Amino acid sequence: MAASESVVKIESLSDLERKPGGDYDRWVSELTAADKELDKWRKRGRKIVKEYRADRAEISGVDPSMERRFNLFAANVNILSTSLINQVPKPNVNREFNDVQDDVARVASNILERALKSHNDKGFKSFNLLKQVVQDLLVPGCGTSWHTYHADIETRTEEPTEDMLAVNPEAQPLTYEEVVGEQVRDEYVYWEDLLWSPARTWEEVRWVARKTYLTRDQLTARFGKKVGKKVPLDHANKRDDVQVKTKNEVFQQACIYEIWNKESKEVLWMSKGYEKILDQKDDFLDLDDFFPCPRILFATVSNGSLIPIPDYHYAADQYRELNEINTRMGLLVRACRVAGVYDKNSPALKDLLNNAQENTLVPVDQWAMFAEKGGIKGVVDWIPLDQIVLTLDQLMKNREDVKQQVYELTGMSDIIRGASKASETLGAQKLKAQYASMRIQERQKNVVEYTSSVFDIQAQLMRKHMAVEEIGKLAQVDFMNEEPQLIQQAMQLIKMPEFVLRARVESDSLSDIDFQAEKQDRIEYMQTITNYLKEMMPLIQNDPLMGPFVMQLLQFSLAGFKVGKKFEGQLDKTFAAVQQKMMNPPPPQPSPEEQKIQGEMQMAREEHQMDMQGKQADLAAKGQENQIKTQGKVADLQLKREENQMKLQGKQQELALKGQEHQQKAQMTRAAFWQKFAQDSMARQQRHNEKDTVGGPSVQ
């Protein structure tokens, strides 16, 4: 199916995918449906972007050279953008429950936070990215960014060593791939390049996609020469295209759709001009929410439609009215000048008005007749400016009224814009500032949540794909004041799935902080602690049983201070130590008389102790003498026992020697006997043999 503008309804996805080219047909229909769904919003967004950039159509019926625009929209967008993000966002990685005993999670959170800061602080990457997203939020009404992991891989060849050749002479060179660089890529997605499946809420979104524009060389490098050369370079730069980066692009480009399908957990790339899927992969990022972008930052959406409504739409009539009023005021200002008519018969009067110098007198002929006409008043008549001035005053009032309408509709406040009346009190100005911050508080919260989602995706990409050594390099763990064993355990925890149960990733506040209010909160926090303890400590000292209740009451009071949240853990430990101390109070101080009596008793105890020590020393000396005597007697007995034992051993040795001698004599006797017996036997045998020889054989 060729790419077309018509949407083909799909009855059965399984039947369609079994057909040749079914995947391509399905996604052409999906993208076409999404384009049609967003077409009206995109057209409106282009006009709003032109309004923001002061690139607008002419006001009908007015000479373009006479137009006087009042671009309040751009000023409001810049102010709101500053109120939503006015400082570099910082990632915060904290333990989930701030458990004091979980040191491994504390160090792991610190390492990951340092790695995220190192990644985002390079060239103010996160700050510039977030500014672009917020501008899309405030102008066309929708903004997002794309976050992926990229590894630089090089193919290396290792020649076999001499030892390998000695074992196997036919060993071949080993070819392998090595990761030489890792990074998390953060990319801004232009609002017109973003698509999502038609849905009523974000939870119903089945897929998100973005358009990317690749040259021929980029196509062949990404999809191979065979496919890259066949993809048509179909991205046309239209006249109404407001994308400055491609408006004057030299190279021809192809529009490639990168689609992330949440239902099948697949990612695919396609071009409407090439009737095949260019590439298709399973989920290779393994993100918790699958999509490589946070939840899209929308301006205003209803529950029944996920098409954003730009802020400009709510005050479009007022902005147009401001331009018309300002143009009319410009025309009236041009008309508000000294002009009139004079008597043709008095040419000197013209010279007096047009060419006269200071302190100049002009002669008048026929003075009497000139005087009868009323002098200069009688020969000159000026254009009346009263109506013009009154009209200008009324237009100025109308303009201020329309501006107030815009402020009411957009949530702007004169105190935020730096304007206030001199008659207003400080309290009135604080109330206005507080009210204004409340009106944009929801949007500030959305921006903070979006930034937290960005940091969370970056943390997931680091934890699941980046090598531990690379994370340690980003975090500079060598300079951390922690034990090496604890750092090693923390690095292991970062790579484990249970890390998400023990720590959370979020962003700090990006809103414009009221520093005076913050200072006042800190002062009240400190005063509450000091005054409360000052009043309650005497009560606790008199009755220690009141301690736990008083401490819990103080904790309850301090829990209402946001500024003291970071100290809650330390306060819990301090309160526990104080309660323990109060349950074991020191004894009361004695009076002077009691101290005297205690001193005398102490001296008596010391004297008695000295006597006891003397007696104990005498007893010890006598005991030592008796012990020495006893040891002497024991030594004598031991010597006698040793002498008897030596005598016994000597007798035993003598008996053993005698036995050995007797045994040797018996052995020698037996040996002599058997020797003699053998000799006698041999002699008898010899004699017998001799007899047989002498007698000869017998004759029968």
Secondary structure, DSSP 8 states (H G I E B T S, - for coil): ----SS----S-HHHHHHSTTHHHHHHHHHHHHHHHHHHHHHHHHHHHHHHHTT-----TTS-GGG-----HHHHHHHHHHHHH--S---EEEEESS--TT-HHHHHHHHHHHHHHHHHHTGGGHHHHHHHHHHHHHHTTSEEEEEEEEEEEEEEEEE---HHHHHH-TT---EEEEEEEEEEEEEEEE-GGGEEE---SSGGG--EEEEEEEE-HHHHHHHH-HHHHTTS---B---TT---HHHHT-SS-BEEEEEEEETTTTEEEEEETTEEEEEEEEE-SS--TTS-SS-S-EES--BTTB-----HHHHTHHHHHHHHHHHHHHHHHHHH-S--EEE-TT-HHHHHHHHT--TT-----SSHHHHHHTTTHHHHEEE---HHHHHHHHHHHHHHHHHHHHHHHHHT--TTTTT---TTS-HHHHHHHHHHHHHHTHHHHHHHHHHHHHHHHHHHHHHHHHS-HHHHHHHHTGGGSSS-HHHHHHHHHHHTSTTHHHHEEEEE---S---HHHHHHHHHHHHHHHHHHHHHHHHHHHH-GGGHHHHHHHHHHHHTT-GGGGGGHHHHHHHHHHHHHHHHS-------HHHHHHHHHHHHHHHHHHHHHHHHHHHHHHHHHHHHHHHHHHHHHHHHHHHHHHHHHHHHHHHHHHHHHHHHHHHHHHHHHHHHHHHHHHHHHHHHHHHHHHHH-----
